[in-house]
Amino acid sequence: MITLIGILATLIINRIATSSDAARIKSCNHNRTQLNSALERYAITNGALATSISDIDAIDYLPEGIPVCPVDG
């Protein structure tokens, strides 16, 4: 009985860890999409590409601020 509980606990912990990693990766991909969209809007509005990330750190382009990747910061 104790062995069965140990095996189930191991499976559940591995599943949770895998789900957390997948969620962090999805969040990173979403952040990348938001940055690309802000860069495109900046280029359309200003007629040129942004020269630094601080150029798009404005209320019009990234109202919530520059996103930080949860995987590697």
MARLUM-120826 format. One line per 3 residues: number of its first residue (from 0); their letters; for each residue x, y, z of N, C-alpha, C. Coordinates in nm, 4 decimals, padded with zeros to 6 digits, always signed. Layout:
N
NUM) A) X,Y,Z,X,Y,Z,X,Y,Z | ...;
END
This chain:
73
0) MIT) +00.0811,-00.1193,+00.0000,+00.0000,+00.0000,+00.0000,+00.0863,+00.1270,+00.0000 | +00.1879,+00.1281,+00.0857,+00.2755,+00.2448,+00.0929,+00.3514,+00.2611,-00.0386 | +00.3906,+00.1505,-00.0996,+00.4614,+00.1554,-00.2273,+00.3721,+00.2174,-00.3341;
3) LIG) +00.2457,+00.1811,-00.3363,+00.1512,+00.2347,-00.4331,+00.1346,+00.3864,-00.4143 | +00.1249,+00.4303,-00.2907,+00.1125,+00.5735,-00.2628,+00.2384,+00.6469,-00.3088 | +00.3544,+00.5885,-00.2859,+00.4804,+00.6488,-00.3296,+00.4882,+00.6608,-00.4804;
6) ILA) +00.4455,+00.5572,-00.5510,+00.4466,+00.5595,-00.6978,+00.3505,+00.6659,-00.7497 | +00.2306,+00.6720,-00.6932,+00.1332,+00.7726,-00.7350,+00.1835,+00.9138,-00.7062 | +00.2438,+00.9329,-00.5907,+00.2975,+01.0647,-00.5565,+00.4065,+01.1055,-00.6553;
9) TLI) +00.4926,+01.0135,-00.6935,+00.5986,+01.0423,-00.7907,+00.5396,+01.0813,-00.9253 | +00.4384,+01.0104,-00.9700,+00.3740,+01.0416,-01.0976,+00.3082,+01.1791,-01.0942 | +00.2419,+01.2094,-00.9851,+00.1724,+01.3386,-00.9730,+00.2729,+01.4530,-00.9692;
12) INR) +00.3799,+01.4385,-00.8940,+00.4813,+01.5441,-00.8850,+00.5454,+01.5684,-01.0209 | +00.5778,+01.4615,-01.0929,+00.6355,+01.4773,-01.2271,+00.5386,+01.5474,-01.3210 | +00.4126,+01.5145,-01.3118,+00.3108,+01.5763,-01.3975,+00.2978,+01.7259,-01.3675;
15) IAT) +00.2997,+01.7620,-01.2399,+00.2891,+01.9027,-01.2011,+00.4112,+01.9801,-01.2493 | +00.5292,+01.9223,-01.2344,+00.6520,+01.9896,-01.2782,+00.6507,+02.0121,-01.4288 | +00.6063,+01.9126,-01.5036,+00.5993,+01.9238,-01.6492,+00.4982,+02.0309,-01.6898;
18) SSD) +00.3837,+02.0345,-01.6211,+00.2818,+02.1345,-01.6522,+00.3322,+02.2751,-01.6222 | +00.4052,+02.2917,-01.5138,+00.4600,+02.4228,-01.4782,+00.5597,+02.4703,-01.5822 | +00.6457,+02.3806,-01.6276,+00.7433,+02.4162,-01.7314,+00.6726,+02.4570,-01.8604;
21) AAR) +00.5710,+02.3813,-01.8978,+00.4971,+02.4127,-02.0206,+00.4275,+02.5484,-02.0089 | +00.3735,+02.5786,-01.8917,+00.3065,+02.7074,-01.8708,+00.4063,+02.8222,-01.8800 | +00.5258,+02.8052,-01.8237,+00.6277,+02.9102,-01.8314,+00.6716,+02.9332,-01.9756;
24) IKS) +00.6862,+02.8266,-02.0520,+00.7260,+02.8389,-02.1925,+00.6162,+02.9088,-02.2730 | +00.4915,+02.8744,-02.2482,+00.3796,+02.9414,-02.3172,+00.3758,+03.0889,-02.2828 | +00.4010,+03.1204,-02.1576,+00.4029,+03.2601,-02.1154,+00.5151,+03.3358,-02.1857;
27) CNH) +00.6299,+03.2734,-02.1985,+00.7430,+03.3355,-02.2693,+00.7072,+03.3601,-02.4164 | +00.6453,+03.2638,-02.4792,+00.6050,+03.2804,-02.6190,+00.5035,+03.3929,-02.6338 | +00.4111,+03.4031,-02.5387,+00.3130,+03.5119,-02.5417,+00.3828,+03.6475,-02.5282;
30) NRT) +00.4788,+03.6556,-02.4365,+00.5541,+03.7799,-02.4181,+00.6286,+03.8183,-02.5458 | +00.6866,+03.7193,-02.6122,+00.7580,+03.7446,-02.7379,+00.6621,+03.7994,-02.8431 | +00.5424,+03.7436,-02.8493,+00.4415,+03.7918,-02.9433,+00.4030,+03.9357,-02.9120;
33) QLN) +00.3872,+03.9683,-02.7846,+00.3530,+04.1045,-02.7446,+00.4634,+04.2031,-02.7827 | +00.5892,+04.1641,-02.7628,+00.7014,+04.2499,-02.8007,+00.7058,+04.2719,-02.9517 | +00.6874,+04.1639,-03.0278,+00.6876,+04.1772,-03.1740,+00.5760,+04.2689,-03.2211;
36) SAL) +00.4596,+04.2556,-03.1607,+00.3466,+04.3406,-03.1974,+00.3766,+04.4874,-03.1650 | +00.4349,+04.5117,-03.0484,+00.4691,+04.6496,-03.0101,+00.5736,+04.7068,-03.1061 | +00.6713,+04.6259,-03.1450,+00.7733,+04.6723,-03.2401,+00.7120,+04.7068,-03.3746;
39) ERY) +00.6184,+04.6248,-03.4199,+00.5516,+04.6530,-03.5473,+00.4704,+04.7823,-03.5391 | +00.3957,+04.8004,-03.4289,+00.3175,+04.9234,-03.4123,+00.4086,+05.0458,-03.4074 | +00.5215,+05.0339,-03.3389,+00.6171,+05.1445,-03.3306,+00.6681,+05.1798,-03.4704;
42) AIT) +00.7046,+05.0782,-03.5477,+00.7581,+05.1018,-03.6822,+00.6539,+05.1665,-03.7728 | +00.5293,+05.1234,-03.7623,+00.4230,+05.1814,-03.8448,+00.3981,+05.3266,-03.8044 | +00.3936,+05.3535,-03.6754,+00.3665,+05.4880,-03.6259,+00.4803,+05.5848,-03.6559;
45) NGA) +00.6043,+05.5407,-03.6379,+00.7199,+05.6299,-03.6474,+00.7948,+05.6209,-03.7805 | +00.7580,+05.5253,-03.8630,+00.8232,+05.5119,-03.9924,+00.9637,+05.4552,-03.9855 | +01.0036,+05.4043,-03.8713,+01.1367,+05.3453,-03.8548,+01.1307,+05.2435,-03.7416;
48) LAT) +01.2261,+05.1523,-03.7428,+01.2332,+05.0530,-03.6360,+01.2840,+05.1161,-03.5068 | +01.2455,+05.0589,-03.3959,+01.2945,+05.1053,-03.2656,+01.4436,+05.0731,-03.2553 | +01.5195,+05.1645,-03.1979,+01.6633,+05.1421,-03.1827,+01.6973,+05.0763,-03.0498;
51) SIS) +01.6046,+05.0796,-02.9545,+01.6254,+05.0102,-02.8272,+01.4899,+04.9711,-02.7692 | +01.4938,+04.8814,-02.6740,+01.3699,+04.8339,-02.6129,+01.2991,+04.9461,-02.5380 | +01.3742,+05.0437,-02.4896,+01.3105,+05.1543,-02.4170,+01.2245,+05.2413,-02.5091;
54) DID) +01.2489,+05.2347,-02.6398,+01.1663,+05.3098,-02.7346,+01.0209,+05.2626,-02.7324 | +01.0010,+05.1338,-02.7100,+00.8643,+05.0816,-02.7114,+00.8058,+05.0709,-02.5720 | +00.8811,+05.1084,-02.4695,+00.8305,+05.1045,-02.3327,+00.7484,+05.2304,-02.3057;
57) AID) +00.6389,+05.2409,-02.3761,+00.5504,+05.3564,-02.3635,+00.4070,+05.3064,-02.3529 | +00.3205,+05.3903,-02.3036,+00.1810,+05.3544,-02.2819,+00.1125,+05.3102,-02.4114 | +00.1559,+05.3644,-02.5247,+00.0923,+05.3295,-02.6514,+00.1331,+05.1905,-02.7012;
60) YLP) +00.2506,+05.1464,-02.6667,+00.3026,+05.0216,-02.7222,+00.2974,+04.9056,-02.6228 | +00.3374,+04.9287,-02.5009,+00.3326,+04.8254,-02.3968,+00.2747,+04.8873,-02.2689 | +00.1425,+04.8968,-02.2615,+00.0797,+04.9645,-02.1475,+00.1134,+04.9018,-02.0118;
63) EGI) +00.1421,+04.7730,-02.0096,+00.1726,+04.7052,-01.8831,+00.3228,+04.6967,-01.8586 | +00.4021,+04.7624,-01.9408,+00.5469,+04.7572,-01.9256,+00.6079,+04.6436,-02.0049 | +00.7387,+04.6405,-02.0068,+00.8098,+04.5371,-02.0817,+00.7953,+04.4042,-02.0076;
66) PVC) +00.7447,+04.3008,-02.0758,+00.7259,+04.1716,-02.0090,+00.8597,+04.1035,-01.9805 | +00.8614,+04.0238,-01.8755,+00.9810,+03.9494,-01.8369,+00.9514,+03.8007,-01.8539 | +01.0430,+03.7306,-01.9183,+01.0265,+03.5877,-01.9426,+01.0373,+03.5118,-01.8102;
69) PVD) +00.9378,+03.4283,-01.7769,+00.9435,+03.3532,-01.6521,+01.0434,+03.2375,-01.6554 | +01.0914,+03.2005,-01.7725,+01.1859,+03.0898,-01.7840,+01.3263,+03.1330,-01.7486 | +01.3746,+03.2411,-01.8124,+01.5129,+03.2820,-01.7887,+01.5269,+03.4286,-01.7504;
72) G) +01.4145,+03.4938,-01.7212,+01.4175,+03.6317,-01.6749,+01.4490,+03.7263,-01.7847;
END
